[in-house]
Amino acid sequence: MQKEWIEKNLILKLTFNLSISIMNYCDLLQNQKKFTISNQLFKSGTSIGANCFEAQNAESKSDFIHKLKIAAKELDETQYWLMLCEYNPELPNCAELLTKLEEVAKVLNKIIATSKSN
């Protein structure tokens, strides 16, 4: 897929940008030798966008909703890891990531709700 295609789809744009930010934050954690939390956060944080991306080629409406619900679960897990980081004063600040995550959650939940009602 080309970058222009991602730019035209709000949830793909938000989750792609979130994934880049997650990757950068995980690099900071890796530099502090916080490998376990970095790996967990990397997996869940980038999975949100991967599932939204995959949903674009869903085989049916229910498949589309299912893939987005998986993305929502990954978002919840990512929020958990980021909250752990937020409350640990030894770790880099992640407030910006939590804000981005909230924005993604609002859009993702709206898409799921709208898809269910249609």
MITIDREN-944889 format. One line per field, with one value per atom (N, C-alpha, C): residue in three letters; atom name; z, y, x; residue number from 1. Coordinates in steps of 0.05 Angstrom, whole numbers, always signed. Last residue first. Layout:
BEGIN
keza = c(ALA	...)
marro = c(CA	...)
up = c(Z	...)
north = c(Y	...)
east = c(X	...)
dokol = c(NUM	...)
# end
This chain:
BEGIN
keza = c(ASN	ASN	ASN	SER	SER	SER	LYS	LYS	LYS	SER	SER	SER	THR	THR	THR	ALA	ALA	ALA	ILE	ILE	ILE	ILE	ILE	ILE	LYS	LYS	LYS	ASN	ASN	ASN	LEU	LEU	LEU	VAL	VAL	VAL	LYS	LYS	LYS	ALA	ALA	ALA	VAL	VAL	VAL	GLU	GLU	GLU	GLU	GLU	GLU	LEU	LEU	LEU	LYS	LYS	LYS	THR	THR	THR	LEU	LEU	LEU	LEU	LEU	LEU	GLU	GLU	GLU	ALA	ALA	ALA	CYS	CYS	CYS	ASN	ASN	ASN	PRO	PRO	PRO	LEU	LEU	LEU	GLU	GLU	GLU	PRO	PRO	PRO	ASN	ASN	ASN	TYR	TYR	TYR	GLU	GLU	GLU	CYS	CYS	CYS	LEU	LEU	LEU	MET	MET	MET	LEU	LEU	LEU	TRP	TRP	TRP	TYR	TYR	TYR	GLN	GLN	GLN	THR	THR	THR	GLU	GLU	GLU	ASP	ASP	ASP	LEU	LEU	LEU	GLU	GLU	GLU	LYS	LYS	LYS	ALA	ALA	ALA	ALA	ALA	ALA	ILE	ILE	ILE	LYS	LYS	LYS	LEU	LEU	LEU	LYS	LYS	LYS	HIS	HIS	HIS	ILE	ILE	ILE	PHE	PHE	PHE	ASP	ASP	ASP	SER	SER	SER	LYS	LYS	LYS	SER	SER	SER	GLU	GLU	GLU	ALA	ALA	ALA	ASN	ASN	ASN	GLN	GLN	GLN	ALA	ALA	ALA	GLU	GLU	GLU	PHE	PHE	PHE	CYS	CYS	CYS	ASN	ASN	ASN	ALA	ALA	ALA	GLY	GLY	GLY	ILE	ILE	ILE	SER	SER	SER	THR	THR	THR	GLY	GLY	GLY	SER	SER	SER	LYS	LYS	LYS	PHE	PHE	PHE	LEU	LEU	LEU	GLN	GLN	GLN	ASN	ASN	ASN	SER	SER	SER	ILE	ILE	ILE	THR	THR	THR	PHE	PHE	PHE	LYS	LYS	LYS	LYS	LYS	LYS	GLN	GLN	GLN	ASN	ASN	ASN	GLN	GLN	GLN	LEU	LEU	LEU	LEU	LEU	LEU	ASP	ASP	ASP	CYS	CYS	CYS	TYR	TYR	TYR	ASN	ASN	ASN	MET	MET	MET	ILE	ILE	ILE	SER	SER	SER	ILE	ILE	ILE	SER	SER	SER	LEU	LEU	LEU	ASN	ASN	ASN	PHE	PHE	PHE	THR	THR	THR	LEU	LEU	LEU	LYS	LYS	LYS	LEU	LEU	LEU	ILE	ILE	ILE	LEU	LEU	LEU	ASN	ASN	ASN	LYS	LYS	LYS	GLU	GLU	GLU	ILE	ILE	ILE	TRP	TRP	TRP	GLU	GLU	GLU	LYS	LYS	LYS	GLN	GLN	GLN	MET	MET	MET)
marro = c(N	CA	C	N	CA	C	N	CA	C	N	CA	C	N	CA	C	N	CA	C	N	CA	C	N	CA	C	N	CA	C	N	CA	C	N	CA	C	N	CA	C	N	CA	C	N	CA	C	N	CA	C	N	CA	C	N	CA	C	N	CA	C	N	CA	C	N	CA	C	N	CA	C	N	CA	C	N	CA	C	N	CA	C	N	CA	C	N	CA	C	N	CA	C	N	CA	C	N	CA	C	N	CA	C	N	CA	C	N	CA	C	N	CA	C	N	CA	C	N	CA	C	N	CA	C	N	CA	C	N	CA	C	N	CA	C	N	CA	C	N	CA	C	N	CA	C	N	CA	C	N	CA	C	N	CA	C	N	CA	C	N	CA	C	N	CA	C	N	CA	C	N	CA	C	N	CA	C	N	CA	C	N	CA	C	N	CA	C	N	CA	C	N	CA	C	N	CA	C	N	CA	C	N	CA	C	N	CA	C	N	CA	C	N	CA	C	N	CA	C	N	CA	C	N	CA	C	N	CA	C	N	CA	C	N	CA	C	N	CA	C	N	CA	C	N	CA	C	N	CA	C	N	CA	C	N	CA	C	N	CA	C	N	CA	C	N	CA	C	N	CA	C	N	CA	C	N	CA	C	N	CA	C	N	CA	C	N	CA	C	N	CA	C	N	CA	C	N	CA	C	N	CA	C	N	CA	C	N	CA	C	N	CA	C	N	CA	C	N	CA	C	N	CA	C	N	CA	C	N	CA	C	N	CA	C	N	CA	C	N	CA	C	N	CA	C	N	CA	C	N	CA	C	N	CA	C	N	CA	C	N	CA	C	N	CA	C	N	CA	C	N	CA	C	N	CA	C	N	CA	C	N	CA	C	N	CA	C	N	CA	C	N	CA	C	N	CA	C	N	CA	C	N	CA	C	N	CA	C	N	CA	C)
up = c(+226	+197	+187	+277	+273	+244	+270	+282	+276	+250	+233	+244	+294	+269	+251	+330	+337	+311	+302	+310	+315	+298	+274	+280	+352	+335	+310	+367	+379	+363	+335	+332	+343	+356	+328	+324	+410	+403	+375	+404	+417	+410	+382	+367	+378	+427	+401	+384	+464	+469	+444	+440	+443	+449	+444	+418	+419	+501	+487	+459	+509	+520	+507	+483	+472	+483	+517	+489	+477	+564	+564	+535	+577	+555	+553	+595	+595	+571	+612	+597	+598	+682	+653	+639	+735	+722	+692	+753	+749	+736	+731	+739	+733	+709	+739	+749	+655	+665	+695	+650	+645	+657	+662	+679	+675	+620	+647	+666	+578	+580	+607	+588	+589	+592	+582	+607	+609	+528	+550	+576	+505	+502	+523	+517	+528	+526	+488	+517	+530	+437	+447	+477	+432	+432	+443	+430	+452	+455	+382	+407	+432	+346	+349	+375	+353	+361	+364	+331	+359	+369	+278	+293	+323	+266	+264	+280	+272	+288	+288	+231	+260	+278	+187	+191	+220	+194	+194	+199	+186	+212	+215	+132	+153	+180	+102	+107	+128	+94	+76	+79	+96	+109	+88	+85	+66	+78	+129	+103	+81	+170	+168	+141	+166	+157	+153	+191	+164	+151	+242	+227	+197	+255	+253	+238	+253	+236	+233	+294	+266	+247	+338	+334	+304	+337	+329	+324	+361	+332	+321	+415	+404	+374	+425	+427	+412	+413	+401	+402	+445	+416	+403	+497	+486	+456	+500	+504	+491	+493	+475	+476	+537	+510	+490	+580	+575	+548	+570	+573	+567	+569	+546	+547	+588	+597	+575	+578	+583	+595	+559	+588	+597	+506	+514	+545	+507	+501	+510	+515	+535	+531	+466	+491	+514	+432	+429	+455	+447	+454	+451	+424	+453	+462	+370	+381	+411	+367	+360	+372	+380	+398	+392	+335	+361	+382	+296	+294	+321	+314	+313	+312	+307	+334	+334	+252	+267	+295	+243	+231	+247	+268	+279	+268	+237	+266	+277	+186	+190	+220	+195	+186	+191	+208	+228	+220	+160	+186	+205	+98	+117	+145	+68	+62	+82	+84	+90	+86	+60	+89	+97	+7	+15	+45	+7	+1	+10	+15	+37	+32	-13	-14	+8	+0	+0	+0)
north = c(-7	-7	-34	-17	-7	-6	-35	-53	-43	+11	-14	-33	+45	+52	+27	+18	+23	+29	+19	-6	-2	+74	+58	+31	+88	+100	+83	+61	+54	+65	+89	+60	+52	+141	+136	+107	+132	+145	+139	+108	+93	+105	+149	+125	+110	+183	+192	+168	+152	+160	+168	+150	+125	+131	+202	+191	+166	+203	+221	+211	+166	+161	+179	+192	+167	+161	+236	+240	+215	+210	+224	+229	+184	+172	+186	+193	+204	+193	+135	+160	+168	+112	+108	+134	+122	+116	+114	+127	+151	+147	+95	+89	+113	+109	+110	+101	+102	+129	+131	+47	+65	+93	+31	+21	+40	+55	+64	+55	+24	+53	+64	-25	-23	+6	-9	-21	-17	+6	+26	+16	-43	-22	+0	-68	-79	-57	-36	-38	-48	-46	-19	-19	-99	-92	-64	-92	-107	-101	-64	-51	-65	-103	-78	-64	-137	-146	-122	-104	-111	-122	-105	-80	-85	-158	-149	-122	-157	-174	-165	-121	-114	-131	-153	-126	-118	-197	-201	-174	-174	-185	-190	-159	-138	-149	-197	-191	-169	-200	-216	-209	-142	-162	-175	-106	-128	-150	-74	-61	-82	-104	-101	-89	-95	-120	-119	-45	-47	-73	-60	-41	-42	-93	-104	-86	-57	-80	-92	-21	-12	-35	-56	-41	-33	-75	-93	-78	-38	-39	-57	-49	-22	-21	-102	-94	-67	-102	-121	-111	-60	-60	-78	-77	-53	-52	-123	-125	-101	-100	-120	-123	-65	-55	-74	-100	-82	-70	-126	-141	-122	-87	-103	-116	-39	-47	-65	-12	-41	-51	+38	+35	+6	+26	+40	+39	+7	-12	+0	+54	+33	+14	+79	+92	+71	+43	+47	+60	+52	+26	+28	+102	+100	+73	+87	+106	+104	+54	+43	+61	+90	+67	+56	+123	+134	+112	+86	+99	+110	+75	+54	+65	+125	+114	+92	+127	+146	+137	+84	+83	+102	+102	+79	+76	+148	+150	+126	+124	+146	+148	+89	+79	+100	+123	+104	+92	+156	+167	+146	+150	+135	+142	+178	+182	+168	+159	+187	+192	+109	+111	+139	+124	+109	+110	+149	+165	+151	+106	+124	+141	+45	+69	+88	-24	+0	+25)
east = c(-501	-508	-516	-483	-510	-519	-430	-450	-478	-406	-407	-428	-410	-424	-427	-376	-405	-421	-327	-339	-369	-319	-321	-335	-315	-336	-340	-269	-295	-318	-231	-236	-263	-234	-241	-247	-219	-245	-253	-169	-191	-218	-138	-143	-167	-138	-150	-156	-111	-139	-153	-61	-76	-106	-44	-48	-66	-39	-58	-64	+1	-25	-46	+43	+34	+6	+50	+42	+31	+68	+43	+32	+115	+98	+71	+181	+154	+139	+221	+216	+187	+226	+222	+216	+226	+252	+250	+174	+190	+217	+121	+148	+166	+73	+75	+102	+81	+74	+79	+89	+111	+106	+37	+60	+84	+11	+5	+27	+32	+39	+33	+8	+37	+45	-47	-37	-7	-49	-55	-44	-40	-21	-24	-88	-63	-41	-124	-126	-100	-105	-104	-106	-119	-91	-87	-174	-162	-133	-179	-187	-176	-163	-147	-153	-206	-179	-161	-245	-246	-220	-228	-226	-229	-240	-212	-208	-296	-279	-250	-312	-316	-299	-296	-286	-288	-329	-300	-286	-378	-372	-342	-374	-377	-370	-321	-349	-350	-267	-284	-313	-224	-242	-260	-185	-190	-207	-182	-189	-195	-162	-191	-200	-107	-118	-148	-106	-97	-108	-121	-137	-131	-77	-105	-124	-35	-35	-63	-49	-49	-50	-43	-67	-70	+9	-12	-39	+41	+41	+19	+28	+25	+25	+42	+14	+9	+98	+80	+51	+118	+122	+102	+105	+93	+95	+138	+109	+95	+189	+179	+149	+191	+194	+183	+189	+166	+168	+239	+214	+190	+281	+274	+247	+306	+279	+267	+353	+354	+328	+350	+351	+351	+344	+369	+372	+292	+315	+341	+265	+264	+287	+276	+284	+285	+250	+279	+290	+197	+210	+240	+190	+190	+203	+191	+211	+213	+147	+173	+195	+106	+111	+139	+109	+115	+121	+93	+119	+128	+41	+61	+90	+16	+20	+41	+16	+32	+37	-19	+8	+26	-65	-51	-23	-78	-73	-58	-84	-65	-58	-125	-99	-77	-166	-157	-130	-170	-164	-153	-144	-160	-152	-108	-136	-155	-58	-65	-95	-57	-59	-68	-51	-75	-79	-2	-25	-51	+34	+29	+4	+8	+23	+15	+17	+0	+18)
dokol = c(118	118	118	117	117	117	116	116	116	115	115	115	114	114	114	113	113	113	112	112	112	111	111	111	110	110	110	109	109	109	108	108	108	107	107	107	106	106	106	105	105	105	104	104	104	103	103	103	102	102	102	101	101	101	100	100	100	99	99	99	98	98	98	97	97	97	96	96	96	95	95	95	94	94	94	93	93	93	92	92	92	91	91	91	90	90	90	89	89	89	88	88	88	87	87	87	86	86	86	85	85	85	84	84	84	83	83	83	82	82	82	81	81	81	80	80	80	79	79	79	78	78	78	77	77	77	76	76	76	75	75	75	74	74	74	73	73	73	72	72	72	71	71	71	70	70	70	69	69	69	68	68	68	67	67	67	66	66	66	65	65	65	64	64	64	63	63	63	62	62	62	61	61	61	60	60	60	59	59	59	58	58	58	57	57	57	56	56	56	55	55	55	54	54	54	53	53	53	52	52	52	51	51	51	50	50	50	49	49	49	48	48	48	47	47	47	46	46	46	45	45	45	44	44	44	43	43	43	42	42	42	41	41	41	40	40	40	39	39	39	38	38	38	37	37	37	36	36	36	35	35	35	34	34	34	33	33	33	32	32	32	31	31	31	30	30	30	29	29	29	28	28	28	27	27	27	26	26	26	25	25	25	24	24	24	23	23	23	22	22	22	21	21	21	20	20	20	19	19	19	18	18	18	17	17	17	16	16	16	15	15	15	14	14	14	13	13	13	12	12	12	11	11	11	10	10	10	9	9	9	8	8	8	7	7	7	6	6	6	5	5	5	4	4	4	3	3	3	2	2	2	1	1	1)
# end
